[in-house]
Amino acid sequence: MQDAITAVINSSDVQGKYLDVAALEKLKAFFATGELRVRAANTIAANAASIVKEAVAKSLLYSDVTRPGGNMYTTRRYAACIRDLDYYLRYATYAMLAGDPSILDERVLNGLKETYNSLGVPIVSTIQAIQAMKEVTAALVGPEAGKEMGVYFDYICSGLS
Ligand SMILES: CCC1=C(C)/C(=C/C2=NC(=C\c3[nH]c(/C=C4\NC(=O)[C@H](C)[C@H]4CC)c(C)c3CCC(=O)O)/C(CCC(=O)O)=C2C)NC1=O
């Protein structure tokens, strides 16, 4: 796993240089938003279950996936879907705190698309649910932190598509 600081330092290190102005600006922006990130992570943690619930209501409930024959049909599969959304929310929050998406590649996206395809989990519906989670989260944490979280929700969606 990487974060905004190690990413900038590693890229200077491979060039054998001190941090240049652009690298320092990146760090400055990261430090300046530190408080915002921590506050957002706190709010998300305290409301995780309701974020997932509201996102499901907005995107999946009473659609084809929840009807007999749909991939969310039966409580076991419904619960697996809710659990997956909770993973996406928690890992997007980690990535937002780190200011870097590498944790998503390593712990979430690696092999995920193949797993979903082999189980018949519909990727389009999953992306709709993640986008709904992005909206619900932004409404809760405010536009600035919401935009930052949006980067990582979108990262998961593009990793799945
Ligand atoms: C932390 C990283 C991590 C991720 C991301 C993860 C995902 C993940 N989701 C799975 C299943 C599943 N995922 C879903 C999800 C859905 N079905 C739908 O129709 C909806 C659109 C969608 C929810 C948004 C369902 C229904 C299953 C069970 C499929 C089955 O067993 O038939 C499985 C197969 C094994 C299992 O059932 O637990 C994995 C590995 N596991 C992990 O450890």
The ligand as an SDF file (V2000), in Angstrom:
LIG
                    3D

 43 46  0  0  0  0  0  0  0  0999 V2000
  -12.3370   -7.0410    0.5350 C   0  0  0  0  0  0  0  0  0  0  0  0
  -12.3000   -7.4770   -0.8650 C   0  0  0  0  0  0  0  0  0  0  0  0
  -13.3740   -8.4680   -1.2720 C   0  0  0  0  0  0  0  0  0  0  0  0
  -14.3600   -8.2810   -2.1940 C   0  0  0  0  0  0  0  0  0  0  0  0
  -14.6150   -7.0510   -2.9770 C   0  0  0  0  0  0  0  0  0  0  0  0
  -15.1130   -9.5070   -2.2880 C   0  0  0  0  0  0  0  0  0  0  0  0
  -16.1630   -9.7600   -3.1770 C   0  0  0  0  0  0  0  0  0  0  0  0
  -16.8640  -10.9720   -3.4140 C   0  0  0  0  0  0  0  0  0  0  0  0
  -18.1980  -10.9970   -3.6480 N   0  0  0  0  0  0  0  0  0  0  0  0
  -18.6120  -12.2820   -3.8110 C   0  0  0  0  0  0  0  0  0  0  0  0
  -19.9160  -12.7650   -4.0310 C   0  0  0  0  0  0  0  0  0  0  0  0
  -21.0940  -12.0120   -4.2920 C   0  0  0  0  0  0  0  0  0  0  0  0
  -21.2140  -10.6860   -4.5520 N   0  0  0  0  0  0  0  0  0  0  0  0
  -22.5210  -10.3500   -4.8100 C   0  0  0  0  0  0  0  0  0  0  0  0
  -22.9130   -8.9820   -5.1160 C   0  0  0  0  0  0  0  0  0  0  0  0
  -23.9550   -8.4600   -5.8680 C   0  0  0  0  0  0  0  0  0  0  0  0
  -24.9190   -9.1370   -6.5590 N   0  0  0  0  0  0  0  0  0  0  0  0
  -25.7680   -8.2770   -7.1610 C   0  0  0  0  0  0  0  0  0  0  0  0
  -26.7140   -8.5920   -7.8990 O   0  0  0  0  0  0  0  0  0  0  0  0
  -25.4760   -6.8700   -6.8100 C   0  0  0  0  0  0  0  0  0  0  0  0
  -25.4780   -5.9520   -8.0110 C   0  0  0  0  0  0  0  0  0  0  0  0
  -24.1230   -6.9830   -6.1160 C   0  0  0  0  0  0  0  0  0  0  0  0
  -23.9680   -6.0740   -4.8780 C   0  0  0  0  0  0  0  0  0  0  0  0
  -23.7810   -4.6430   -5.2600 C   0  0  0  0  0  0  0  0  0  0  0  0
  -23.2960  -11.5260   -4.6380 C   0  0  0  0  0  0  0  0  0  0  0  0
  -24.7960  -11.6680   -4.7700 C   0  0  0  0  0  0  0  0  0  0  0  0
  -22.4020  -12.5790   -4.3470 C   0  0  0  0  0  0  0  0  0  0  0  0
  -22.7360  -14.0430   -4.1300 C   0  0  0  0  0  0  0  0  0  0  0  0
  -22.8300  -14.7440   -5.4510 C   0  0  0  0  0  0  0  0  0  0  0  0
  -23.0750  -16.2170   -5.3250 C   0  0  0  0  0  0  0  0  0  0  0  0
  -22.4560  -16.8610   -4.4500 O   0  0  0  0  0  0  0  0  0  0  0  0
  -23.8830  -16.7150   -6.1000 O   0  0  0  0  0  0  0  0  0  0  0  0
  -17.4600  -13.1380   -3.6940 C   0  0  0  0  0  0  0  0  0  0  0  0
  -17.4500  -14.6470   -3.8160 C   0  0  0  0  0  0  0  0  0  0  0  0
  -17.2860  -15.3310   -2.4750 C   0  0  0  0  0  0  0  0  0  0  0  0
  -18.3610  -14.9760   -1.4890 C   0  0  0  0  0  0  0  0  0  0  0  0
  -19.5640  -15.1800   -1.7970 O   0  0  0  0  0  0  0  0  0  0  0  0
  -18.0340  -14.4260   -0.4500 O   0  0  0  0  0  0  0  0  0  0  0  0
  -16.3750  -12.3100   -3.4810 C   0  0  0  0  0  0  0  0  0  0  0  0
  -14.9280  -12.7520   -3.3460 C   0  0  0  0  0  0  0  0  0  0  0  0
  -14.5860  -10.4040   -1.3940 N   0  0  0  0  0  0  0  0  0  0  0  0
  -13.5350   -9.8080   -0.7590 C   0  0  0  0  0  0  0  0  0  0  0  0
  -12.8320  -10.3310    0.1440 O   0  0  0  0  0  0  0  0  0  0  0  0
  1  2  1  0
  2  3  1  0
  3  4  2  0
  3 42  1  0
  4  5  1  0
  4  6  1  0
  6  7  2  0
  6 41  1  0
  7  8  1  0
  8  9  2  0
  8 39  1  0
  9 10  1  0
 10 11  2  0
 10 33  1  0
 11 12  1  0
 12 13  1  0
 12 27  2  0
 13 14  1  0
 14 15  1  0
 14 25  2  0
 15 16  2  0
 16 17  1  0
 16 22  1  0
 17 18  1  0
 18 19  2  0
 18 20  1  0
 20 21  1  0
 20 22  1  0
 22 23  1  0
 23 24  1  0
 25 26  1  0
 25 27  1  0
 27 28  1  0
 28 29  1  0
 29 30  1  0
 30 31  2  0
 30 32  1  0
 33 34  1  0
 33 39  2  0
 34 35  1  0
 35 36  1  0
 36 37  2  0
 36 38  1  0
 39 40  1  0
 41 42  1  0
 42 43  2  0
M  END
$$$$
